[in-house]
Amino acid sequence: MKFFLSCTTLVSAFMLLFSTTRVNAECCDVHIVFARGSGELPGLGICGGPLVKGITSNLEGMSV
């Protein structure tokens, strides 16, 4: 049991110390998820375009 705990601790420490976190500098500040109606054309649909424009205009200075 002690051997298992020692190995688990060692592997966990190794993973924490040597894992790399990737940061994407091109991420948006805000992501919008919108579901259009099933009968609408592909894209944002009739309501999605104005919704995105309204949110974008209210969040000036942020990337949407």
Summary of the structure (lengths in Angstrom):
residues: 64
radius of gyration: 22.7
end to end distance: 51.5
largest distance: 63.0
contacts: 103
relative contact order: 0.14
helix: 48%
strand: 0%
